[in-house]
């Protein structure tokens, strides 16, 4: 019998109803597990599950109603194992398949994590259900699709919001049978996307999203198979084995050719040549307390994250000399115990070749100390105040060295003279820290900071609220609709803003100067350029949760007043000595002063 997805069958209500989902690429959900069962000597797909460690898988208890013959079967390009033990929650009852419907499967051999096999992180946030309401999560599975196909060959994922119990119960009175103090409700009321039969046991994952262009979440790194792909967001996962390094000692040698070789495989030495007959040997050793992640423009090992240029242009009133980023730009060392502590260092490190990978590093020796700043050094800017709280201000750009020390900026990023040491600032990354790698600018967001940031769904609601008010264009009286994404060309219902006055209008050719493209605003009669509006949806860039009443000039991305004003005051480095404020959503250089416009909507005219 075919059961329509999105419609609850009360006789089978315990089966969670992915519908209209997107097919998942290999490695996109590396913790996703499929469970098979034997019936009449045939294998059949049973449930989804989640890998949470190298020995444990968690799924729904009802998937093991009869645990005697439960096995997992090998899928294409995936690992298969036979369960050693199945631990069903002691409060789970077969006749009531909702309460405590959870089981932990023990795997006999430790799973070796690979590019496509990694564990999921368990929720460590607040334990109250109310703290989840309004957040958006992701589900995935092989269950029945919108066409009724049971067990799709490739898993699909969907994005669903968490709603309150009250909203859930109003959606369907039958949900009272599956709602309790230990459950929470998620999904779309219209049933357009969501889980379907066969997806039970799978995970609901909350994306600890982004670094506007890099991110902090100490929870994963870009899989090796994806190293050559363009990515705008990265997540750091705790490694299975630590790979960090730390400096142990250094010494000067007069004859580098005759210096004693290091025979210890756990020691790494790097030679800084000070002159023809003098060098400084810096020794590094493995650090079991840190994980190292490396950023650069090459997909070769040991690079974890590949970055591209962020800003194509430069400031017109500043002479900018182009500079290239090192293939191995920087390394980030994260404390394995105090996971919120991540430090950034200029230049990469390759332990197999015992060298730093920053190009043409300049060296200094002061008070028997050795440090190095790469010619195209790494710049960081810590925000002043809490980034996501509405009161953040941009700080000053500093240069971070190979050794992790912080300096004021040099005259240019290739100048031989180092800047002045800044002792009251450190290389520890904070929520909202900007990292610039000579054209590739990254935003570091912490898990705690993202928890306090608006979600994508929150931002979409703000757009819906504006559109629900049906703002109208006084010329033609057509209702304006603000899109969530950038659309090509102008549509009759997509509003644009006059950048000189801020009045929001609809599409029309009234008052247009065809030679310049400028138009005369019908409200204030001021002549000037116009640009279509769209919402800036990336949550990581927001510093508060206010209404989207401002837009960047000239791209037209809308955001909150404090968010727009914050980014308009942040000059992004470019080249060797240039700076330019940009829109964080599209990296378009801002035009004019202050680089944004306050939006003035017309009242509803009907």
Secondary structure, DSSP 8 states (H G I E B T S, - for coil): ----TTS--GGGTTS---BS-EE--TTTTTTEEEEEEEETTEEEEEEEEEE-SSSEEEE-GGGGSSGGGEE----TTS----EEEEEE-TT-BTTB-STT--EEEEESS-----SS--------S--SGGGTTT-EEEEEES---TT--SS-SS-EEEEEEEE-HHHHHHH-GGGGGT--TT--EES-TT-SSB--TT-TT--EEE-----SSS---BS----GGGTTS--S---B---SS--EEEEEEEEEES-GGGS-----TTEEEEEEEEETTEEEEEEEEEETTEEEEEEES--STT--EE---S-----TTS--------SEEEEEEEESSSTT-EEEEES-EETTTTEE--TT-EEEEETTEEEEE-TT-EEEE--BS-STTS--B----EEE-TTS-EE---SSTT-SS---B-TT--SB--TT-EEE-SS-EEE---HHHHHTS--HHHHHHHHHHHHHTT-B-TTT--B---BSS--SS--TTS-EEETTT-BEE-S--TTB-TTT--EE-TTT--EE-EEE-EE---GGG-SS-----EEETTT-EEE-HHHHHHHHT-EEEETTTEEEEB-TTT--B--SSSSEEE-B------
